[in-house]
Amino acid sequence: MRRPIVMTAVWIVLGVPVVLFLGFLGVPLVFGAAWILVFAAALLIARQSFLDEAGPWPPAPPQPLQRGSEVARLAWSIDTRTGMVGPSLRRRITALAERRLREHGLPPETADPADVDAVLGAGAHAALTGPVLRREDLESLLRALEQPLVPSTQESP
């Protein structure tokens, strides 16, 4: 708040002698004051930053345009011949399973396989960490994830 007041006072202190000097040289006072105001406005405009420097640099590359809806891509993510789940649907299911494990207080990276199977059903850990995810495993994971969260009975120390 003090800075604008100080800057205005500085402009007045510097501008008045300049206008008086221009008046001494024969320039009308109103004309000299107008040019001082134009010069002050030009300096204020020159101090502005016209580039957005708030974001990360360099900016992220543009994302490729994906046609179609995500529902359609997920629907075609299961190979009907082999029963293997595609990578996009596997990432989704893994993210949902990790969120459910965190809700139960289990870190997904270091959780014991028995604890993961207790929360998400038998064979869930093997399905999530295995090289391929099959349709049957996906269905059992989805059934476990659709069930409402039951508060854990663990006692906190």
Phi, psi and omega in degrees: 000326182285330184299313178298324180293317179295318180296322178295317179296320178296318179297320179293315181297322180277327185284322182299312178297325179294316179296318178296321178294319177294324175296323177296328179278355177106004178276132178301143184299319181295319179295317178295318179295321179297318180290328175294318178294321178296317179297319178296318179296320179296321178292321178294321179292321181293336180279347182290149175262119183264001178250142177277106183257011184278331185278173179290152180232136355286154181295155181294146178294152182294143179284141178294144180285123179255125180272150179088170181269160180290332178297318179295319179296320179290327180294325180271008185278351178254123178284117185289335181284313184262339182081011180277142180270137180287168185294325182292317179290325178296319177298319179298311183294320178297318179296319178295319180294319178296321178295319179296320179295320178295324178296331178271002178084019179253124174288123185299329185287326186241014183289146178289138180304326179293323178292320178297316179293329178292326181276316188255359179106162184296134178083004183292318180297316179296323180291321182285328184260352181290168182291328178228153176247122182267163182299322180295317178296321179298316180296319179291323176296318179296321177298318180291323181284336180282340180290142179295153181291124178262127180302137180287152183262016180287139178273139178269137182288000000 
